[in-house]
Amino acid sequence: MITQVDDLPVYYESYGDGRPIVFLPGWGNANGEAQAVHEPVFGAGRDRWQRIYLDPPGTGRTPSRPWITNQDGMLDVITRAVDTIVGDQPFALVGTSAGALHARGIVHRDPTRILGLLLRVPGVIVDRAQRTLPEPGGLPTTPDFLAAQQDKETRFYLPAEEQADLEFLNTIQSDVTTYSLSFDLAARLDAPTLIVTGRQDHITGYADAWPLLADYPHATYAVLDEADHNLPIQNHTLYQALVTDWLTRMETADAR
């Protein structure tokens, strides 16, 4: 499906009916990986949610545009696309890695519209040199784990890289000033929140997300062992249990 933002066709896929949940992928990734991870949660009894998986500019089936020159421009397109797709109704947000940065930017604009927030391996500190990262190593080296990791790379990340406009994305990402948002993302959100990080995440880490709890008084914060920036790899059951709890908390709050 396509929604138009000025001269830019923004591609998304939508499943189910009900309250919208918008999924925002990591930098350079398309919507397929988030679908594979989250759709199994929406089985019997979870038919009240419309799941919307978005391809940001320069990723998947959404092209880039030269007038998008920084992260503010990326967020503006994503926000306008979401507004067009969901209309005036409240909605929930799921952001992975850099998508978590975009999700928090949308929350900052108007927290009262947000039913819930899920941040998976969130990017918090944009400057890589300033991130708190774990020591290298610590992941399983069993054949099953390595095979599952390679399968995810082959099925999702390599195809997304082939589709992406890497020159466009790298130009923004190469400079902290253009890769950062120009405003403070701090904003109190009283809706159910879930933050899931990986103990062996050597890209965004896990410690830098802990201070976000000050903004989210109803947040569950999880650090999964044997999990890196690509989580979940083999721990799908644990991750999906956390997501299921998040959905239940939103449904309970919605029924009050």
C-alpha positions in Angstrom: 0.0 0.0 0.0 1.1 3.6 -0.7 0.5 6.9 1.1 1.8 10.1 -0.4 3.9 12.7 1.4 4.5 15.5 -1.1 6.1 13.9 -4.1 7.2 10.8 -2.1 5.3 7.6 -2.2 5.7 5.9 1.2 5.1 2.2 1.2 3.5 0.2 4.0 1.8 -3.1 4.6 -1.3 -3.4 6.8 -2.8 -6.5 8.5 -6.0 -6.9 10.5 -8.5 -4.4 11.8 -8.9 -2.3 15.0 -6.6 0.0 16.9 -3.5 0.8 14.9 0.0 -0.3 15.8 2.7 1.3 13.7 6.1 -0.6 13.3 9.2 1.4 12.4 12.3 -0.5 11.4 16.0 0.1 12.1 18.2 2.3 9.9 18.2 0.9 6.4 15.9 -2.0 7.1 12.5 -2.7 5.5 9.3 -3.9 7.1 9.8 -7.7 6.6 11.8 -8.5 9.7 9.4 -6.8 12.1 6.5 -8.7 10.5 8.3 -12.1 11.0 9.1 -11.3 14.6 5.7 -9.8 15.7 2.9 -11.3 13.6 3.0 -14.7 15.5 1.8 -12.8 18.5 -1.4 -11.7 16.8 -3.1 -15.0 16.8 -6.4 -16.1 18.4 -7.8 -13.4 20.7 -5.6 -10.7 19.3 -7.8 -9.6 16.5 -8.4 -6.0 17.8 -5.2 -4.6 16.3 -4.4 -3.2 12.9 -0.6 -3.8 12.3 1.0 -1.2 10.0 4.6 -1.9 8.9 6.2 1.1 7.3 9.2 1.5 5.0 11.0 4.8 5.8 12.5 6.9 3.0 15.3 5.2 1.2 14.4 1.7 2.5 12.3 -1.2 1.1 9.9 0.1 -1.5 10.0 3.7 -0.4 12.4 5.8 -2.5 14.6 8.6 -1.2 14.3 12.3 -2.0 17.0 14.9 -2.1 15.0 17.3 0.1 15.4 14.9 3.0 18.8 15.8 4.3 18.8 14.9 8.0 17.0 13.0 10.7 14.4 15.7 11.2 13.4 15.3 7.6 13.1 11.6 8.0 11.0 12.0 11.1 8.8 14.6 9.4 8.0 12.2 6.5 7.4 9.3 8.8 5.1 11.4 11.0 3.1 12.7 8.1 2.7 9.2 6.6 1.5 7.9 10.0 -1.0 10.7 10.3 -2.4 10.0 6.9 -2.7 6.2 7.5 -4.2 6.2 11.0 -6.2 9.5 10.8 -7.2 11.1 14.1 -7.5 7.9 16.1 -5.0 7.0 18.9 -2.3 4.4 18.0 0.5 2.4 19.4 4.2 2.5 18.3 6.9 -0.1 17.9 10.4 1.1 17.0 13.5 -1.0 16.4 17.0 0.6 16.8 16.8 3.9 14.9 13.1 3.3 14.5 12.9 3.7 18.3 14.4 7.2 17.8 11.6 8.0 15.4 9.0 6.5 17.6 10.1 8.6 20.5 10.0 11.7 18.3 6.3 10.9 17.4 5.6 10.5 21.1 7.2 13.8 21.9 4.9 15.5 19.5 1.7 14.4 21.3 1.9 11.8 24.0 -1.9 11.9 24.5 -2.4 10.1 21.1 -0.2 7.2 22.0 -1.8 3.9 23.3 1.5 2.3 24.0 5.2 2.2 23.1 7.6 -0.7 22.4 11.3 0.1 21.9 13.3 -2.9 20.7 17.2 -2.5 20.9 16.6 1.2 20.9 19.1 3.7 19.6 19.4 6.3 22.4 22.9 7.9 22.0 23.4 8.9 18.4 27.2 9.5 18.7 28.7 6.0 18.6 31.8 7.2 20.5 29.5 8.2 23.5 27.6 4.9 23.7 27.9 2.5 26.7 28.6 -0.8 25.1 29.3 -4.3 26.6 32.6 -6.0 26.0 32.7 -8.1 22.8 31.7 -11.7 22.9 29.2 -13.5 25.1 26.9 -14.9 22.4 26.3 -18.6 21.9 28.5 -20.3 19.3 26.4 -23.4 19.0 25.6 -24.5 15.4 21.9 -23.9 16.0 22.4 -20.3 17.1 24.8 -19.5 14.3 22.5 -21.0 11.8 19.5 -19.0 13.1 21.6 -15.8 13.0 22.7 -16.5 9.4 19.1 -17.3 8.4 17.9 -13.9 9.7 20.8 -12.2 7.9 20.0 -14.0 4.6 16.2 -13.6 4.8 15.9 -10.0 6.0 19.1 -7.9 6.3 20.9 -8.6 3.1 17.7 -8.1 0.9 17.0 -4.9 2.8 20.5 -3.7 2.1 20.1 -4.5 -1.6 16.9 -2.5 -1.7 18.1 0.5 0.3 19.4 3.7 -1.2 22.7 3.4 0.7 24.2 6.6 -0.6 21.2 8.6 0.7 21.2 6.8 4.1 24.9 6.9 4.6 25.0 10.7 3.9 22.7 11.3 6.8 24.2 8.7 9.1 27.9 9.8 8.5 27.5 13.0 10.4 26.2 13.2 14.0 24.6 16.5 13.3 22.5 15.2 10.5 21.9 11.8 12.1 20.6 13.4 15.4 17.2 15.0 15.9 17.4 18.7 16.6 15.3 18.6 19.8 15.2 16.8 23.1 13.1 13.7 22.9 12.2 13.7 26.6 8.4 13.4 27.0 6.3 11.7 29.7 4.2 8.9 28.4 1.7 7.3 30.8 0.7 4.5 28.4 2.0 1.0 28.7 5.6 0.8 27.5 8.1 -2.1 26.8 11.8 -1.6 26.4 13.7 -4.7 25.3 17.5 -4.7 25.0 20.3 -7.3 24.4 22.9 -8.0 26.9 25.4 -8.7 24.1 24.2 -5.8 21.9 27.5 -4.2 20.7 25.8 -1.7 18.5 23.4 0.3 20.7 24.0 -1.5 24.0 21.6 -1.9 26.8 22.7 0.5 29.6 21.9 3.8 27.7 18.2 2.8 27.5 17.8 2.6 31.3 17.4 6.4 31.9 14.4 6.4 29.5 12.4 4.9 32.4 12.1 8.4 33.8 9.8 9.3 30.9 7.8 6.1 31.0 6.2 5.4 34.5 4.5 2.3 33.1 7.5 0.7 31.4 8.8 -2.9 31.6 12.5 -2.9 31.0 14.2 -6.2 29.9 17.8 -7.1 29.2 17.9 -10.5 27.4 21.0 -12.6 27.8 22.4 -14.3 24.8 20.9 -11.6 22.6 22.5 -8.9 20.4 21.2 -6.1 18.2 19.4 -8.7 16.1 17.2 -10.0 18.9 15.3 -12.2 18.9 17.4 -15.0 17.3 16.6 -18.1 19.3 14.7 -16.5 22.2 11.5 -15.8 20.2 9.3 -17.3 22.9 10.6 -15.0 25.6 10.4 -11.9 23.4 6.9 -12.7 22.2 5.8 -13.3 25.9 7.0 -9.8 26.7 5.1 -8.4 23.6 2.0 -10.3 24.6 2.2 -8.8 28.1 2.5 -5.3 26.6 -0.6 -5.9 24.4 -2.5 -7.1 27.4 -1.6 -4.0 29.4 -2.8 -1.8 26.5 -6.1 -3.7 26.1 -6.7 -3.5 29.9 -6.0 0.2 29.9 -8.3 0.6 26.9 -11.1 -1.2 28.6 -11.1 1.1 31.7 
